[in-house]
Amino acid sequence: MIVGKGLIASLFTDCDRENIIFFASGVSNSLEDRPEEFLREEKLINNTITENKDKIFIYFSTCSIYDSSKTNSVYVLHKLKMEQLIKSKCSRFLILRVSNAAGKGGNPNLLMNYIVRAVKNNETINVHTKATRNLIDVEDIKNITFNLIDSQSLNKIVNVAYVKNYSIIEILEIVEKFYGKKVDINLIRSGSGYHIDIPDIENYFIENNRVNKETYLYHILQKYF
C-alpha cells in the first residue's frame, strides 16, 4: 500500500506489497512552517497506522535532521516527532532518513531539478562555496528499501544516502561536462554541509560498484535529465 504521489511514492507503484505501507506523503519542503500542513501529515500517519496494524510501516523521513542550521526548525522538529510516533505505535516499522533524492520528475525545486533547469535556460546560479549536498539516485532508494525489508532489518532508523557528499561546485562542474556548456555562476562565500553515516547500507554501493562520485552523478544525469 502506497501513501503519497510524489517522487519517492512513485518508486513503488510497480512493486507494491500488500503487507507493507510505503508512507511517502509527508511534508517535503524543509522551509514549510504552516501548522495545518504538519497536522495533516500527523493525522494521516495516525489513521494509516490504525487502519493497518498488521502491516509493516515504512516511513520516509529526512537527513535534514543532521543539518545544524535546521536543528530547531519547525520542519525538523516535526519529522522527529513523526518518527517517535511511528516507533511508539507500530510493532513493525522502518524509518528511512533520505538525503537529496535525484530522479525523473518530482518537485521542480529539488536540487538537481533546479540546477539542470538553470543550466538549460542559461540562468545565473548563486553558488554557496562552502555548501555540500548528498545526492542519491531514486532507484538506489528503492533497492535499498527492499534489501532492508527482505533481510527483515526492521524496527530501526536507517540513513539512506550516498557514500560521499558533493560540493555545489563539483555538481556544477559535472553538469557542465554533461551538457557541454559553461554555467554562469555567482560565488557567495557561505554555506555549510553535514556528514551522514550510512553503516547499514554502505556495502550496497561497494557491491554495485557505485563509489566513484563523478561517475555516479553522471549516470543520474544520463538516466533522468
Buried (B, 14 or more C-beta within 10 A) or exposed (E): BBBBEBBBBBBBEEEEBEEBBBBBBBBBEBEBEEEEBBEBBBEBBEEBBEEBEEBBBBBBBBBBBBBEEBEEBBBBBBBEEBBEBBBEBBEBBBBBBBBBBBBEEBEEEBBBBBBBEBBEEEEEBEBBEBBBBBBBBBBBBBBBBBBBBEEEEBEEBBBBBBBBBBBBBBBBBBBBEBBEEEBEBEEEEEBEBBEBEBEBBBEBBEEEEBEEBEEBBBBBBEEBB
